[in-house]
């Protein structure tokens, strides 16, 4: 029986299939050749050559995305533009070296004394940061030692993130037009561009967390074993701890795969349903293992299961301007604001700080040819990444929409309570902890507003965000951020 060939990967699908069973591409209607009679076998060499050709076609685009993204990242931030990224604040390189030597003490690895955000315990020195980014660096450090350039590795994983995001878009089954817009938007029109091309300890952690969150979403959307998204979410947690707050996204959608509605009655049924309990329990147990690992990591460093080291770092900044409020109150920045009291490490009074940094900080005005330059303390996401507006314009009624907004809201809780807005940065870097969910909503919003006028707005805003991204990277180079 004749079927329909996928225009992307060449897989034969049933004529009634709307999306390719292999890659998820919308079917275009090209008929497949009639099947060979069972008695006539395809020569093995020919079958193998067709398989290789199919793999080549399917791998060409992601390879091109990776190479193009990495090349653009490298060219935008290195000496090709008369700028070499400073090879400093690469805390994770020293942690990777320590781990390769069976320790978490970074002092024997030679971490410079001027590196802040370290915790000294007796004669030992530890990092307060979770270890997953250092694990990613271990193969590189095993070869090049502490001479490894963390910023180059950051660009490599940043480019890989763009490829993973492309696969997420395909798993979402959004239109090709939306994919074409969303890939460059994520790569160059969000703060991920700046984070990937900066690569210092604080920003490489974001790149690592985004990668693992994207992989969690990809494996989940493809319906793989719940252990896999739990594994990747756990690794995101071991990169940036706030990302674990997205766990309800996966648990809720796993539940909804079994039940059409969420009610007390269906919840009671779920408690009696072995399959549902096993599915949710498997996810929770796999994710919980990373919580246990985190407790052990804390205990090895600080003889306490709950001490992460962040409180010690916070206390080390006493009397030092470390957030936007305090810097601005001392008139270090062009626009002073009234002095604010110094709040706790996590404090509800820090919430306005983050709202201001995310939505309200404008660029700085300069009376010269540049006119505007980015503020070193962040810039409104409405200026750096305006296509995110479409996340609020999703029209379809889908559980994915609800779950994504819940995930974003929960991840924002520890972020907004934190005492600093991210310090020196382009844009608002903490947004990356929930960016994958915001990007999903934006992609759905693009497809839900696919009129000619809507598409023109989308194109214009994506172009604007990409230009802003390169503008921010240029000035970050000039200022040495």
Protein Blocks (a to p, Z undefined) as FASTA:
>chain_A
ZZdddfklopacdfklmbdfklopacehiacdddddfklccdfklmmmmmmmmmmmmmmm
mmmmmmmmmmmmmmmmmmknopacddehilklmmmmmmmnopabfklnopafklghiace
hjbccdfbdfklmmmmmmmmmmnommbcfklmmmmmmmmmmmmmmmmmmmnopafklmmm
mmmmmmmmcmklmmmmnopaklmmmmmmmmmmmmmmmmmmnopafklmmmmmmmmmmmmm
mlmmmmmmmmmmmmmmmpmbdcfklmmmmmmmmklmmmmmmmmmmmmmmmmmmmmmmmmm
nopaklnolmmmmmmmgoiafbfklmmmnomambdcdddddddfbdfklmmmmmmmmmmm
ccddddbfkopacdfkbpcfklmmmmlmmmmmcfbdcfklmmmmmmmmmmmmmmmmpmbe
niaaehjfklmmmmmmmmmmmmmmmmmmmcfklmmmmmmmmmmmmmmmmmmmmmmmmnoZ
Z
